[in-house]
Amino acid sequence: MNSKIWLSSPHMGGQEFNFVKEAFDTNWIAPLGPHVNNFEHDLEAFTGSKYAAALSSGTAAIHLALIMLGIQSGDEVICQSFTFSASANPIAYLGATPIFIDSEPETWNMSPGLLEEAIIDRINKGKKPKAIIPVHLYGMPAKIEQISKIAAKYDIPVIEDAAEALGSTVNGKAAGTLGAIGILSFNGNKIITTSGGGAIISDNKQFVEKARFLATQARDAAPHYQHSQIGYNYRMSNVCAGIGRGQMMVLEDHIAKRRNVYKTYTEQLADIAAISFLPEPASYFSNRWLSTILIDPSKSDGITRETIRLELEKDNIESRPLWKPMHLQPVFEDCPSYIDGTSEELFNKGLCLPSGSNLTEVEVQRVIDIIKNVFQQQ
Ligand SMILES: *Cc1c(COP(=O)(O)O)cnc(C)c1O
């Protein structure tokens, strides 16, 4: 059996263990400590965001962002449909209703046209949505300038889900810094990992201070434990932040390597007419967290993304269909949605290829050769 090739696996740079050892040596094995503070400073410096709070996960970050924006039971929150369920689950934690918006074909993210249509329709039905969650999927930034304009027109705050897009930019500005609040994830398969973790970033000091307060059980200033609000245990530990500090030292390198994996796929698979990629619109920069392909059924002679996925699996290579849209998920099927078929089509035609920054040239070639073979045998 050939060695396993993962879709996207953790990739340590070398310094992580020294930071973790420092945490042990100084006995800072707590959800507080110097690594947490320094990791936050690293994130601020890298993204250009004024403030960052390191948390236990990206999901926790979205949950806190919604709480800080005052989302309550019965409220409506607009969310991109084409995403991972963690973008939408925190809306449900609060008893609020997600309103799902389909994608546009240029970035595969929230369609500004459908967004405005939805806002107008929700207002006409009697409820103005309380927040908008666009997602920068696979590292490709959403049409955030248009989305922000619409959000400003109706005075609705934007929470950018940049869990997959650390290092991506629009006009030189970092994904996650273009709305009221941005969220990041450092889960094991993301572009950098703290083994599990996330962050809130914002230029609004109050939001970030409030996030830290809520994430550490909402303790009031008193010598005893006093609480006047419901708190959460959502802070990142100093040990995990040590891993994060080491990962920040190799983030630029990870982005360059992932972009290179994408480039190799585009060059080597260019001759296969049925395969298309997701190019960057002008002034957009994607970290290429995952390289994705679409298979056009009118040119593929019966080959589907499933044909390719199964052939790769036979050779011990992990690939995955694109995210199944939230409006098609059983758990969200009763939620209102504004849909034109784009994300469903992407789901049906699309496949994520192995994309890790730790892939060797030989491994990328193994993937390419199998895909080429599938098409040569038709
Ligand atoms: C990974 C991810 C999250 C959640 O982050 P966790 O750290 O795993 O909780 C949220 N949204 C998107 C789009 C993601 O890919």
The ligand as a Tripos MOL2 file, in Angstrom:
@<TRIPOS>MOLECULE
LIG
   15    15     1     0     0
SMALL
NO_CHARGES

@<TRIPOS>ATOM
      1 C1        -12.7030   25.3170   10.6790 C.3       1 LIG1
      2 C2        -13.7980   26.2430   10.4190 C.ar      1 LIG1
      3 C3        -14.5390   26.8380   11.4590 C.ar      1 LIG1
      4 C4        -14.4430   26.4220   12.8910 C.3       1 LIG1
      5 O1        -13.2060   26.4590   13.4580 O.3       1 LIG1
      6 P1        -12.8510   25.4300   14.6570 P.3       1 LIG1
      7 O2        -11.5620   25.9960   15.1880 O.co2     1 LIG1
      8 O3        -12.6880   24.0870   14.0430 O.co2     1 LIG1
      9 O4        -13.9360   25.4880   15.6660 O.co2     1 LIG1
     10 C5        -15.4970   27.7830   11.1370 C.ar      1 LIG1
     11 N1        -15.7320   28.1260    9.8640 N.ar      1 LIG1
     12 C6        -15.0620   27.5760    8.8410 C.ar      1 LIG1
     13 C7        -15.3640   28.0280    7.4540 C.3       1 LIG1
     14 C8        -14.0930   26.5980    9.0750 C.ar      1 LIG1
     15 O5        -13.4650   26.0360    8.0480 O.3       1 LIG1
@<TRIPOS>BOND
     1     1     2 1
     2     2     3 ar
     3     2    14 ar
     4     3     4 1
     5     3    10 ar
     6     4     5 1
     7     5     6 1
     8     6     7 2
     9     6     8 1
    10     6     9 1
    11    10    11 ar
    12    11    12 ar
    13    12    13 1
    14    12    14 ar
    15    14    15 1
@<TRIPOS>SUBSTRUCTURE
     1 LIG1         1 GROUP 0 **** ****
